Amino acid sequence: MGRHSKNKGDRAFISKDEFSSYNSAGSLSTRLGTDSQLPFGYCALSLHPVVDGVISPSGRLYSKEFILEYLLTRTKEIKQQQKDYDNQI
């Protein structure tokens, strides 16, 4: 998900991609404490405990409600962008 690409590191925890991108300088336990990682069983979109869980192929855990909400808003954005593009032509 690229929507946080410009705000990398602004959360209290780190994502799976940020975790894997750290190099081997220093020990992992020194650099990454338990408070910097998303707690087990929490949705990656809402940052709350998962109610009706869905796991992505990459291993991230999401609430079904927030996945559907995200897909709905993203679909509306794409349709609006398509309409704006068609009006330009």
PDB file of N, CA, C and O in Angstrom:
ATOM      1  N   MET A   1       0.836  -1.167   0.000  1.00  0.00           N
ATOM      2  CA  MET A   1       0.000   0.000   0.000  1.00  0.00           C
ATOM      3  C   MET A   1       0.882   1.232   0.000  1.00  0.00           C
ATOM      4  O   MET A   1       1.679   1.433   0.916  1.00  0.00           O
ATOM      5  N   GLY A   2       0.742   2.043  -1.009  1.00  0.00           N
ATOM      6  CA  GLY A   2       1.608   3.169  -1.173  1.00  0.00           C
ATOM      7  C   GLY A   2       1.106   4.466  -0.574  1.00  0.00           C
ATOM      8  O   GLY A   2       1.754   5.498  -0.753  1.00  0.00           O
ATOM      9  N   ARG A   3      -0.019   4.466   0.129  1.00  0.00           N
ATOM     10  CA  ARG A   3      -0.570   5.725   0.586  1.00  0.00           C
ATOM     11  C   ARG A   3       0.224   6.353   1.717  1.00  0.00           C
ATOM     12  O   ARG A   3       0.048   7.541   1.985  1.00  0.00           O
ATOM     13  N   HIS A   4       1.083   5.614   2.385  1.00  0.00           N
ATOM     14  CA  HIS A   4       1.897   6.154   3.467  1.00  0.00           C
ATOM     15  C   HIS A   4       3.358   6.298   3.056  1.00  0.00           C
ATOM     16  O   HIS A   4       4.230   6.429   3.914  1.00  0.00           O
ATOM     17  N   SER A   5       3.628   6.274   1.786  1.00  0.00           N
ATOM     18  CA  SER A   5       5.016   6.251   1.347  1.00  0.00           C
ATOM     19  C   SER A   5       5.771   7.524   1.722  1.00  0.00           C
ATOM     20  O   SER A   5       6.979   7.474   1.951  1.00  0.00           O
ATOM     21  N   LYS A   6       5.086   8.656   1.790  1.00  0.00           N
ATOM     22  CA  LYS A   6       5.766   9.898   2.132  1.00  0.00           C
ATOM     23  C   LYS A   6       5.793  10.133   3.642  1.00  0.00           C
ATOM     24  O   LYS A   6       6.497  11.026   4.114  1.00  0.00           O
ATOM     25  N   ASN A   7       5.043   9.349   4.396  1.00  0.00           N
ATOM     26  CA  ASN A   7       4.973   9.513   5.842  1.00  0.00           C
ATOM     27  C   ASN A   7       5.639   8.348   6.563  1.00  0.00           C
ATOM     28  O   ASN A   7       5.217   7.963   7.654  1.00  0.00           O
ATOM     29  N   LYS A   8       6.660   7.799   5.966  1.00  0.00           N
ATOM     30  CA  LYS A   8       7.293   6.614   6.538  1.00  0.00           C
ATOM     31  C   LYS A   8       7.890   6.924   7.913  1.00  0.00           C
ATOM     32  O   LYS A   8       8.642   7.887   8.065  1.00  0.00           O
ATOM     33  N   GLY A   9       7.561   6.130   8.882  1.00  0.00           N
ATOM     34  CA  GLY A   9       8.114   6.283  10.212  1.00  0.00           C
ATOM     35  C   GLY A   9       7.351   7.231  11.108  1.00  0.00           C
ATOM     36  O   GLY A   9       7.848   7.591  12.175  1.00  0.00           O
ATOM     37  N   ASP A  10       6.141   7.655  10.708  1.00  0.00           N
ATOM     38  CA  ASP A  10       5.401   8.589  11.539  1.00  0.00           C
ATOM     39  C   ASP A  10       4.466   7.892  12.526  1.00  0.00           C
ATOM     40  O   ASP A  10       3.777   8.561  13.296  1.00  0.00           O
ATOM     41  N   ARG A  11       4.433   6.568  12.516  1.00  0.00           N
ATOM     42  CA  ARG A  11       3.575   5.823  13.432  1.00  0.00           C
ATOM     43  C   ARG A  11       4.396   5.311  14.607  1.00  0.00           C
ATOM     44  O   ARG A  11       5.627   5.331  14.581  1.00  0.00           O
ATOM     45  N   ALA A  12       3.698   4.859  15.626  1.00  0.00           N
ATOM     46  CA  ALA A  12       4.371   4.359  16.824  1.00  0.00           C
ATOM     47  C   ALA A  12       4.954   2.966  16.600  1.00  0.00           C
ATOM     48  O   ALA A  12       5.753   2.495  17.410  1.00  0.00           O
ATOM     49  N   PHE A  13       4.570   2.312  15.529  1.00  0.00           N
ATOM     50  CA  PHE A  13       5.081   0.989  15.206  1.00  0.00           C
ATOM     51  C   PHE A  13       5.608   1.013  13.784  1.00  0.00           C
ATOM     52  O   PHE A  13       5.426   2.002  13.074  1.00  0.00           O
ATOM     53  N   ILE A  14       6.257  -0.058  13.360  1.00  0.00           N
ATOM     54  CA  ILE A  14       6.772  -0.126  11.991  1.00  0.00           C
ATOM     55  C   ILE A  14       6.052  -1.225  11.228  1.00  0.00           C
ATOM     56  O   ILE A  14       5.583  -2.201  11.812  1.00  0.00           O
ATOM     57  N   SER A  15       5.973  -1.054   9.930  1.00  0.00           N
ATOM     58  CA  SER A  15       5.310  -2.040   9.090  1.00  0.00           C
ATOM     59  C   SER A  15       6.258  -3.201   8.794  1.00  0.00           C
ATOM     60  O   SER A  15       7.444  -3.157   9.122  1.00  0.00           O
ATOM     61  N   LYS A  16       5.715  -4.221   8.175  1.00  0.00           N
ATOM     62  CA  LYS A  16       6.518  -5.390   7.821  1.00  0.00           C
ATOM     63  C   LYS A  16       7.620  -5.016   6.828  1.00  0.00           C
ATOM     64  O   LYS A  16       8.741  -5.518   6.916  1.00  0.00           O
ATOM     65  N   ASP A  17       7.293  -4.133   5.887  1.00  0.00           N
ATOM     66  CA  ASP A  17       8.282  -3.701   4.897  1.00  0.00           C
ATOM     67  C   ASP A  17       9.403  -2.890   5.546  1.00  0.00           C
ATOM     68  O   ASP A  17      10.576  -3.065   5.215  1.00  0.00           O
ATOM     69  N   GLU A  18       9.036  -2.001   6.474  1.00  0.00           N
ATOM     70  CA  GLU A  18      10.056  -1.225   7.173  1.00  0.00           C
ATOM     71  C   GLU A  18      10.941  -2.136   8.020  1.00  0.00           C
ATOM     72  O   GLU A  18      12.153  -1.943   8.106  1.00  0.00           O
ATOM     73  N   PHE A  19      10.313  -3.129   8.640  1.00  0.00           N
ATOM     74  CA  PHE A  19      11.050  -4.071   9.475  1.00  0.00           C
ATOM     75  C   PHE A  19      12.087  -4.825   8.652  1.00  0.00           C
ATOM     76  O   PHE A  19      13.222  -5.009   9.092  1.00  0.00           O
ATOM     77  N   SER A  20      11.696  -5.259   7.456  1.00  0.00           N
ATOM     78  CA  SER A  20      12.605  -6.049   6.629  1.00  0.00           C
ATOM     79  C   SER A  20      13.658  -5.188   5.936  1.00  0.00           C
ATOM     80  O   SER A  20      14.664  -5.712   5.458  1.00  0.00           O
ATOM     81  N   SER A  21      13.439  -3.867   5.874  1.00  0.00           N
ATOM     82  CA  SER A  21      14.386  -3.008   5.168  1.00  0.00           C
ATOM     83  C   SER A  21      15.572  -2.573   6.030  1.00  0.00           C
ATOM     84  O   SER A  21      16.528  -2.006   5.500  1.00  0.00           O
ATOM     85  N   TYR A  22      15.540  -2.818   7.329  1.00  0.00           N
ATOM     86  CA  TYR A  22      16.665  -2.432   8.180  1.00  0.00           C
ATOM     87  C   TYR A  22      17.883  -3.298   7.883  1.00  0.00           C
ATOM     88  O   TYR A  22      17.762  -4.497   7.628  1.00  0.00           O
ATOM     89  N   ASN A  23      19.043  -2.681   7.919  1.00  0.00           N
ATOM     90  CA  ASN A  23      20.264  -3.449   7.676  1.00  0.00           C
ATOM     91  C   ASN A  23      20.722  -4.129   8.960  1.00  0.00           C
ATOM     92  O   ASN A  23      20.038  -4.050   9.981  1.00  0.00           O
ATOM     93  N   SER A  24      21.834  -4.774   8.919  1.00  0.00           N
ATOM     94  CA  SER A  24      22.273  -5.586  10.051  1.00  0.00           C
ATOM     95  C   SER A  24      23.150  -4.817  11.043  1.00  0.00           C
ATOM     96  O   SER A  24      23.838  -5.444  11.848  1.00  0.00           O
ATOM     97  N   ALA A  25      23.148  -3.494  11.010  1.00  0.00           N
ATOM     98  CA  ALA A  25      23.957  -2.711  11.950  1.00  0.00           C
ATOM     99  C   ALA A  25      23.327  -2.770  13.337  1.00  0.00           C
ATOM    100  O   ALA A  25      22.187  -2.345  13.522  1.00  0.00           O
ATOM    101  N   GLY A  26      24.058  -3.290  14.299  1.00  0.00           N
ATOM    102  CA  GLY A  26      23.526  -3.426  15.648  1.00  0.00           C
ATOM    103  C   GLY A  26      22.646  -4.645  15.776  1.00  0.00           C
ATOM    104  O   GLY A  26      22.348  -5.317  14.789  1.00  0.00           O
ATOM    105  N   SER A  27      22.239  -4.923  16.972  1.00  0.00           N
ATOM    106  CA  SER A  27      21.373  -6.089  17.172  1.00  0.00           C
ATOM    107  C   SER A  27      19.927  -5.702  16.939  1.00  0.00           C
ATOM    108  O   SER A  27      19.537  -4.560  17.183  1.00  0.00           O
ATOM    109  N   LEU A  28      19.152  -6.624  16.481  1.00  0.00           N
ATOM    110  CA  LEU A  28      17.758  -6.377  16.146  1.00  0.00           C
ATOM    111  C   LEU A  28      16.959  -6.006  17.383  1.00  0.00           C
ATOM    112  O   LEU A  28      16.089  -5.138  17.318  1.00  0.00           O
ATOM    113  N   SER A  29      17.241  -6.651  18.513  1.00  0.00           N
ATOM    114  CA  SER A  29      16.480  -6.359  19.727  1.00  0.00           C
ATOM    115  C   SER A  29      16.789  -4.960  20.252  1.00  0.00           C
ATOM    116  O   SER A  29      15.945  -4.358  20.917  1.00  0.00           O
ATOM    117  N   THR A  30      17.957  -4.440  19.974  1.00  0.00           N
ATOM    118  CA  THR A  30      18.304  -3.089  20.418  1.00  0.00           C
ATOM    119  C   THR A  30      17.584  -2.050  19.572  1.00  0.00           C
ATOM    120  O   THR A  30      17.094  -1.048  20.094  1.00  0.00           O
ATOM    121  N   ARG A  31      17.520  -2.286  18.279  1.00  0.00           N
ATOM    122  CA  ARG A  31      16.896  -1.311  17.377  1.00  0.00           C
ATOM    123  C   ARG A  31      15.385  -1.373  17.401  1.00  0.00           C
ATOM    124  O   ARG A  31      14.731  -0.335  17.298  1.00  0.00           O
ATOM    125  N   LEU A  32      14.809  -2.557  17.534  1.00  0.00           N
ATOM    126  CA  LEU A  32      13.365  -2.726  17.442  1.00  0.00           C
ATOM    127  C   LEU A  32      12.816  -3.357  18.714  1.00  0.00           C
ATOM    128  O   LEU A  32      12.977  -4.555  18.944  1.00  0.00           O
ATOM    129  N   GLY A  33      12.174  -2.551  19.526  1.00  0.00           N
ATOM    130  CA  GLY A  33      11.557  -3.074  20.736  1.00  0.00           C
ATOM    131  C   GLY A  33      10.153  -3.554  20.450  1.00  0.00           C
ATOM    132  O   GLY A  33       9.666  -3.413  19.328  1.00  0.00           O
ATOM    133  N   THR A  34       9.502  -4.114  21.436  1.00  0.00           N
ATOM    134  CA  THR A  34       8.144  -4.618  21.239  1.00  0.00           C
ATOM    135  C   THR A  34       7.144  -3.492  21.040  1.00  0.00           C
ATOM    136  O   THR A  34       6.088  -3.710  20.446  1.00  0.00           O
ATOM    137  N   ASP A  35       7.452  -2.289  21.524  1.00  0.00           N
ATOM    138  CA  ASP A  35       6.523  -1.179  21.356  1.00  0.00           C
ATOM    139  C   ASP A  35       6.555  -0.590  19.949  1.00  0.00           C
ATOM    140  O   ASP A  35       5.681   0.209  19.611  1.00  0.00           O
ATOM    141  N   SER A  36       7.524  -0.953  19.122  1.00  0.00           N
ATOM    142  CA  SER A  36       7.614  -0.415  17.766  1.00  0.00           C
ATOM    143  C   SER A  36       6.942  -1.305  16.730  1.00  0.00           C
ATOM    144  O   SER A  36       6.915  -0.946  15.552  1.00  0.00           O
ATOM    145  N   GLN A  37       6.403  -2.448  17.124  1.00  0.00           N
ATOM    146  CA  GLN A  37       5.777  -3.368  16.188  1.00  0.00           C
ATOM    147  C   GLN A  37       4.282  -3.428  16.444  1.00  0.00           C
ATOM    148  O   GLN A  37       3.825  -3.263  17.575  1.00  0.00           O
ATOM    149  N   LEU A  38       3.522  -3.668  15.379  1.00  0.00           N
ATOM    150  CA  LEU A  38       2.074  -3.788  15.495  1.00  0.00           C
ATOM    151  C   LEU A  38       1.755  -5.018  16.327  1.00  0.00           C
ATOM    152  O   LEU A  38       2.261  -6.101  16.033  1.00  0.00           O
ATOM    153  N   PRO A  39       0.924  -4.881  17.364  1.00  0.00           N
ATOM    154  CA  PRO A  39       0.603  -6.039  18.209  1.00  0.00           C
ATOM    155  C   PRO A  39      -0.076  -7.155  17.412  1.00  0.00           C
ATOM    156  O   PRO A  39      -0.753  -6.899  16.416  1.00  0.00           O
ATOM    157  N   PHE A  40       0.112  -8.373  17.860  1.00  0.00           N
ATOM    158  CA  PHE A  40      -0.472  -9.529  17.182  1.00  0.00           C
ATOM    159  C   PHE A  40      -1.991  -9.447  17.226  1.00  0.00           C
ATOM    160  O   PHE A  40      -2.571  -9.144  18.269  1.00  0.00           O
ATOM    161  N   GLY A  41      -2.631  -9.715  16.098  1.00  0.00           N
ATOM    162  CA  GLY A  41      -4.080  -9.727  16.026  1.00  0.00           C
ATOM    163  C   GLY A  41      -4.686  -8.362  15.761  1.00  0.00           C
ATOM    164  O   GLY A  41      -5.892  -8.189  15.938  1.00  0.00           O
ATOM    165  N   TYR A  42      -3.884  -7.377  15.339  1.00  0.00           N
ATOM    166  CA  TYR A  42      -4.388  -6.047  15.055  1.00  0.00           C
ATOM    167  C   TYR A  42      -4.448  -5.823  13.549  1.00  0.00           C
ATOM    168  O   TYR A  42      -3.590  -6.293  12.802  1.00  0.00           O
ATOM    169  N   CYS A  43      -5.476  -5.098  13.117  1.00  0.00           N
ATOM    170  CA  CYS A  43      -5.679  -4.797  11.703  1.00  0.00           C
ATOM    171  C   CYS A  43      -4.630  -3.796  11.237  1.00  0.00           C
ATOM    172  O   CYS A  43      -4.333  -2.829  11.938  1.00  0.00           O
ATOM    173  N   ALA A  44      -4.071  -4.028  10.053  1.00  0.00           N
ATOM    174  CA  ALA A  44      -3.055  -3.138   9.501  1.00  0.00           C
ATOM    175  C   ALA A  44      -3.647  -1.830   8.983  1.00  0.00           C
ATOM    176  O   ALA A  44      -2.910  -0.863   8.794  1.00  0.00           O
ATOM    177  N   LEU A  45      -4.958  -1.774   8.747  1.00  0.00           N
ATOM    178  CA  LEU A  45      -5.602  -0.543   8.284  1.00  0.00           C
ATOM    179  C   LEU A  45      -6.158   0.287   9.428  1.00  0.00           C
ATOM    180  O   LEU A  45      -5.934   1.496   9.484  1.00  0.00           O
ATOM    181  N   SER A  46      -6.878  -0.346  10.337  1.00  0.00           N
ATOM    182  CA  SER A  46      -7.546   0.390  11.406  1.00  0.00           C
ATOM    183  C   SER A  46      -6.708   0.506  12.667  1.00  0.00           C
ATOM    184  O   SER A  46      -6.977   1.362  13.510  1.00  0.00           O
ATOM    185  N   LEU A  47      -5.695  -0.344  12.811  1.00  0.00           N
ATOM    186  CA  LEU A  47      -4.822  -0.380  13.989  1.00  0.00           C
ATOM    187  C   LEU A  47      -5.579  -0.746  15.261  1.00  0.00           C
ATOM    188  O   LEU A  47      -5.180  -0.376  16.366  1.00  0.00           O
ATOM    189  N   HIS A  48      -6.680  -1.479  15.088  1.00  0.00           N
ATOM    190  CA  HIS A  48      -7.481  -1.982  16.204  1.00  0.00           C
ATOM    191  C   HIS A  48      -7.510  -3.500  16.124  1.00  0.00           C
ATOM    192  O   HIS A  48      -7.182  -4.064  15.081  1.00  0.00           O
ATOM    193  N   PRO A  49      -7.896  -4.174  17.202  1.00  0.00           N
ATOM    194  CA  PRO A  49      -7.998  -5.636  17.138  1.00  0.00           C
ATOM    195  C   PRO A  49      -8.953  -6.082  16.027  1.00  0.00           C
ATOM    196  O   PRO A  49      -9.976  -5.446  15.772  1.00  0.00           O
ATOM    197  N   VAL A  50      -8.602  -7.167  15.389  1.00  0.00           N
ATOM    198  CA  VAL A  50      -9.390  -7.680  14.257  1.00  0.00           C
ATOM    199  C   VAL A  50     -10.683  -8.306  14.770  1.00  0.00           C
ATOM    200  O   VAL A  50     -10.683  -9.076  15.731  1.00  0.00           O
ATOM    201  N   VAL A  51     -11.793  -7.955  14.102  1.00  0.00           N
ATOM    202  CA  VAL A  51     -13.086  -8.526  14.454  1.00  0.00           C
ATOM    203  C   VAL A  51     -13.401  -9.707  13.536  1.00  0.00           C
ATOM    204  O   VAL A  51     -13.605 -10.825  14.008  1.00  0.00           O
ATOM    205  N   ASP A  52     -13.439  -9.462  12.243  1.00  0.00           N
ATOM    206  CA  ASP A  52     -13.693 -10.500  11.248  1.00  0.00           C
ATOM    207  C   ASP A  52     -12.463 -10.528  10.347  1.00  0.00           C
ATOM    208  O   ASP A  52     -12.414  -9.816   9.345  1.00  0.00           O
ATOM    209  N   GLY A  53     -11.483 -11.335  10.691  1.00  0.00           N
ATOM    210  CA  GLY A  53     -10.161 -11.260  10.085  1.00  0.00           C
ATOM    211  C   GLY A  53     -10.031 -11.851   8.698  1.00  0.00           C
ATOM    212  O   GLY A  53     -10.685 -12.835   8.353  1.00  0.00           O
ATOM    213  N   VAL A  54      -9.159 -11.218   7.902  1.00  0.00           N
ATOM    214  CA  VAL A  54      -8.774 -11.681   6.579  1.00  0.00           C
ATOM    215  C   VAL A  54      -7.258 -11.544   6.495  1.00  0.00           C
ATOM    216  O   VAL A  54      -6.707 -10.509   6.871  1.00  0.00           O
ATOM    217  N   ILE A  55      -6.587 -12.571   6.007  1.00  0.00           N
ATOM    218  CA  ILE A  55      -5.135 -12.526   5.886  1.00  0.00           C
ATOM    219  C   ILE A  55      -4.759 -12.405   4.422  1.00  0.00           C
ATOM    220  O   ILE A  55      -5.256 -13.153   3.579  1.00  0.00           O
ATOM    221  N   SER A  56      -3.882 -11.463   4.124  1.00  0.00           N
ATOM    222  CA  SER A  56      -3.430 -11.262   2.752  1.00  0.00           C
ATOM    223  C   SER A  56      -2.358 -12.296   2.418  1.00  0.00           C
ATOM    224  O   SER A  56      -1.802 -12.915   3.325  1.00  0.00           O
ATOM    225  N   PRO A  57      -2.057 -12.496   1.132  1.00  0.00           N
ATOM    226  CA  PRO A  57      -0.994 -13.434   0.756  1.00  0.00           C
ATOM    227  C   PRO A  57       0.372 -13.058   1.337  1.00  0.00           C
ATOM    228  O   PRO A  57       1.226 -13.922   1.533  1.00  0.00           O
ATOM    229  N   SER A  58       0.575 -11.758   1.613  1.00  0.00           N
ATOM    230  CA  SER A  58       1.855 -11.335   2.189  1.00  0.00           C
ATOM    231  C   SER A  58       1.909 -11.536   3.693  1.00  0.00           C
ATOM    232  O   SER A  58       2.960 -11.327   4.299  1.00  0.00           O
ATOM    233  N   GLY A  59       0.796 -11.941   4.318  1.00  0.00           N
ATOM    234  CA  GLY A  59       0.794 -12.241   5.742  1.00  0.00           C
ATOM    235  C   GLY A  59       0.239 -11.139   6.625  1.00  0.00           C
ATOM    236  O   GLY A  59       0.283 -11.255   7.849  1.00  0.00           O
ATOM    237  N   ARG A  60      -0.279 -10.081   6.039  1.00  0.00           N
ATOM    238  CA  ARG A  60      -0.854  -8.998   6.842  1.00  0.00           C
ATOM    239  C   ARG A  60      -2.285  -9.350   7.235  1.00  0.00           C
ATOM    240  O   ARG A  60      -3.002 -10.020   6.492  1.00  0.00           O
ATOM    241  N   LEU A  61      -2.678  -8.892   8.399  1.00  0.00           N
ATOM    242  CA  LEU A  61      -4.001  -9.189   8.950  1.00  0.00           C
ATOM    243  C   LEU A  61      -4.882  -7.952   8.839  1.00  0.00           C
ATOM    244  O   LEU A  61      -4.475  -6.864   9.246  1.00  0.00           O
ATOM    245  N   TYR A  62      -6.087  -8.107   8.293  1.00  0.00           N
ATOM    246  CA  TYR A  62      -7.022  -7.003   8.108  1.00  0.00           C
ATOM    247  C   TYR A  62      -8.391  -7.388   8.622  1.00  0.00           C
ATOM    248  O   TYR A  62      -8.743  -8.567   8.658  1.00  0.00           O
ATOM    249  N   SER A  63      -9.171  -6.378   9.025  1.00  0.00           N
ATOM    250  CA  SER A  63     -10.581  -6.573   9.333  1.00  0.00           C
ATOM    251  C   SER A  63     -11.354  -6.507   8.026  1.00  0.00           C
ATOM    252  O   SER A  63     -11.086  -5.646   7.188  1.00  0.00           O
ATOM    253  N   LYS A  64     -12.298  -7.395   7.850  1.00  0.00           N
ATOM    254  CA  LYS A  64     -13.064  -7.447   6.603  1.00  0.00           C
ATOM    255  C   LYS A  64     -13.801  -6.130   6.358  1.00  0.00           C
ATOM    256  O   LYS A  64     -13.896  -5.669   5.220  1.00  0.00           O
ATOM    257  N   GLU A  65     -14.317  -5.532   7.422  1.00  0.00           N
ATOM    258  CA  GLU A  65     -15.050  -4.267   7.314  1.00  0.00           C
ATOM    259  C   GLU A  65     -14.166  -3.165   6.721  1.00  0.00           C
ATOM    260  O   GLU A  65     -14.617  -2.407   5.862  1.00  0.00           O
ATOM    261  N   PHE A  66     -12.931  -3.073   7.165  1.00  0.00           N
ATOM    262  CA  PHE A  66     -12.047  -2.015   6.690  1.00  0.00           C
ATOM    263  C   PHE A  66     -11.526  -2.299   5.290  1.00  0.00           C
ATOM    264  O   PHE A  66     -11.267  -1.366   4.529  1.00  0.00           O
ATOM    265  N   ILE A  67     -11.367  -3.569   4.938  1.00  0.00           N
ATOM    266  CA  ILE A  67     -10.985  -3.909   3.560  1.00  0.00           C
ATOM    267  C   ILE A  67     -12.091  -3.469   2.599  1.00  0.00           C
ATOM    268  O   ILE A  67     -11.809  -2.849   1.573  1.00  0.00           O
ATOM    269  N   LEU A  68     -13.347  -3.786   2.925  1.00  0.00           N
ATOM    270  CA  LEU A  68     -14.458  -3.407   2.055  1.00  0.00           C
ATOM    271  C   LEU A  68     -14.603  -1.896   1.975  1.00  0.00           C
ATOM    272  O   LEU A  68     -14.878  -1.356   0.903  1.00  0.00           O
ATOM    273  N   GLU A  69     -14.421  -1.207   3.096  1.00  0.00           N
ATOM    274  CA  GLU A  69     -14.495   0.253   3.105  1.00  0.00           C
ATOM    275  C   GLU A  69     -13.401   0.857   2.225  1.00  0.00           C
ATOM    276  O   GLU A  69     -13.653   1.789   1.461  1.00  0.00           O
ATOM    277  N   TYR A  70     -12.188   0.323   2.337  1.00  0.00           N
ATOM    278  CA  TYR A  70     -11.079   0.813   1.519  1.00  0.00           C
ATOM    279  C   TYR A  70     -11.350   0.570   0.038  1.00  0.00           C
ATOM    280  O   TYR A  70     -11.128   1.459  -0.784  1.00  0.00           O
ATOM    281  N   LEU A  71     -11.826  -0.621  -0.309  1.00  0.00           N
ATOM    282  CA  LEU A  71     -12.109  -0.931  -1.709  1.00  0.00           C
ATOM    283  C   LEU A  71     -13.207  -0.039  -2.271  1.00  0.00           C
ATOM    284  O   LEU A  71     -13.139   0.381  -3.426  1.00  0.00           O
ATOM    285  N   LEU A  72     -14.210   0.248  -1.464  1.00  0.00           N
ATOM    286  CA  LEU A  72     -15.301   1.116  -1.909  1.00  0.00           C
ATOM    287  C   LEU A  72     -14.804   2.531  -2.169  1.00  0.00           C
ATOM    288  O   LEU A  72     -15.102   3.108  -3.214  1.00  0.00           O
ATOM    289  N   THR A  73     -14.052   3.094  -1.234  1.00  0.00           N
ATOM    290  CA  THR A  73     -13.548   4.460  -1.426  1.00  0.00           C
ATOM    291  C   THR A  73     -12.561   4.524  -2.583  1.00  0.00           C
ATOM    292  O   THR A  73     -12.554   5.495  -3.340  1.00  0.00           O
ATOM    293  N   ARG A  74     -11.734   3.505  -2.723  1.00  0.00           N
ATOM    294  CA  ARG A  74     -10.755   3.491  -3.820  1.00  0.00           C
ATOM    295  C   ARG A  74     -11.460   3.389  -5.178  1.00  0.00           C
ATOM    296  O   ARG A  74     -11.042   4.025  -6.145  1.00  0.00           O
ATOM    297  N   THR A  75     -12.527   2.589  -5.248  1.00  0.00           N
ATOM    298  CA  THR A  75     -13.299   2.453  -6.485  1.00  0.00           C
ATOM    299  C   THR A  75     -13.930   3.788  -6.857  1.00  0.00           C
ATOM    300  O   THR A  75     -13.922   4.177  -8.025  1.00  0.00           O
ATOM    301  N   LYS A  76     -14.483   4.496  -5.857  1.00  0.00           N
ATOM    302  CA  LYS A  76     -15.072   5.813  -6.121  1.00  0.00           C
ATOM    303  C   LYS A  76     -14.016   6.795  -6.613  1.00  0.00           C
ATOM    304  O   LYS A  76     -14.278   7.571  -7.532  1.00  0.00           O
ATOM    305  N   GLU A  77     -12.838   6.775  -6.019  1.00  0.00           N
ATOM    306  CA  GLU A  77     -11.752   7.663  -6.447  1.00  0.00           C
ATOM    307  C   GLU A  77     -11.339   7.375  -7.884  1.00  0.00           C
ATOM    308  O   GLU A  77     -11.118   8.298  -8.668  1.00  0.00           O
ATOM    309  N   ILE A  78     -11.235   6.103  -8.226  1.00  0.00           N
ATOM    310  CA  ILE A  78     -10.826   5.719  -9.588  1.00  0.00           C
ATOM    311  C   ILE A  78     -11.879   6.139 -10.600  1.00  0.00           C
ATOM    312  O   ILE A  78     -11.535   6.619 -11.680  1.00  0.00           O
ATOM    313  N   LYS A  79     -13.160   5.968 -10.272  1.00  0.00           N
ATOM    314  CA  LYS A  79     -14.226   6.379 -11.182  1.00  0.00           C
ATOM    315  C   LYS A  79     -14.213   7.891 -11.383  1.00  0.00           C
ATOM    316  O   LYS A  79     -14.425   8.374 -12.496  1.00  0.00           O
ATOM    317  N   GLN A  80     -13.962   8.640 -10.304  1.00  0.00           N
ATOM    318  CA  GLN A  80     -13.896  10.091 -10.415  1.00  0.00           C
ATOM    319  C   GLN A  80     -12.698  10.516 -11.270  1.00  0.00           C
ATOM    320  O   GLN A  80     -12.811  11.426 -12.091  1.00  0.00           O
ATOM    321  N   GLN A  81     -11.576   9.869 -11.078  1.00  0.00           N
ATOM    322  CA  GLN A  81     -10.398  10.172 -11.876  1.00  0.00           C
ATOM    323  C   GLN A  81     -10.634   9.846 -13.351  1.00  0.00           C
ATOM    324  O   GLN A  81     -10.197  10.586 -14.232  1.00  0.00           O
ATOM    325  N   GLN A  82     -11.321   8.745 -13.613  1.00  0.00           N
ATOM    326  CA  GLN A  82     -11.633   8.366 -14.993  1.00  0.00           C
ATOM    327  C   GLN A  82     -12.572   9.388 -15.631  1.00  0.00           C
ATOM    328  O   GLN A  82     -12.404   9.754 -16.794  1.00  0.00           O
ATOM    329  N   LYS A  83     -13.563   9.846 -14.861  1.00  0.00           N
ATOM    330  CA  LYS A  83     -14.507  10.856 -15.359  1.00  0.00           C
ATOM    331  C   LYS A  83     -13.768  12.161 -15.656  1.00  0.00           C
ATOM    332  O   LYS A  83     -14.011  12.788 -16.687  1.00  0.00           O
ATOM    333  N   ASP A  84     -12.860  12.575 -14.753  1.00  0.00           N
ATOM    334  CA  ASP A  84     -12.086  13.801 -14.973  1.00  0.00           C
ATOM    335  C   ASP A  84     -11.205  13.662 -16.216  1.00  0.00           C
ATOM    336  O   ASP A  84     -11.074  14.605 -16.996  1.00  0.00           O
ATOM    337  N   TYR A  85     -10.610  12.502 -16.394  1.00  0.00           N
ATOM    338  CA  TYR A  85      -9.752  12.259 -17.570  1.00  0.00           C
ATOM    339  C   TYR A  85     -10.576  12.310 -18.855  1.00  0.00           C
ATOM    340  O   TYR A  85     -10.158  12.919 -19.840  1.00  0.00           O
ATOM    341  N   ASP A  86     -11.743  11.674 -18.843  1.00  0.00           N
ATOM    342  CA  ASP A  86     -12.596  11.679 -20.028  1.00  0.00           C
ATOM    343  C   ASP A  86     -13.068  13.088 -20.362  1.00  0.00           C
ATOM    344  O   ASP A  86     -13.225  13.412 -21.540  1.00  0.00           O
ATOM    345  N   ASN A  87     -13.301  13.939 -19.357  1.00  0.00           N
ATOM    346  CA  ASN A  87     -13.706  15.328 -19.603  1.00  0.00           C
ATOM    347  C   ASN A  87     -12.583  16.149 -20.210  1.00  0.00           C
ATOM    348  O   ASN A  87     -12.849  17.126 -20.911  1.00  0.00           O
ATOM    349  N   GLN A  88     -11.352  15.784 -19.961  1.00  0.00           N
ATOM    350  CA  GLN A  88     -10.218  16.493 -20.537  1.00  0.00           C
ATOM    351  C   GLN A  88     -10.099  16.243 -22.037  1.00  0.00           C
ATOM    352  O   GLN A  88      -9.696  17.123 -22.797  1.00  0.00           O
ATOM    353  N   ILE A  89     -10.448  15.054 -22.442  1.00  0.00           N
ATOM    354  CA  ILE A  89     -10.278  14.658 -23.849  1.00  0.00           C
ATOM    355  C   ILE A  89     -11.348  15.214 -24.719  1.00  0.00           C
ATOM    356  O   ILE A  89     -11.349  14.975 -25.927  1.00  0.00           O
TER     357      ILE A  89
END
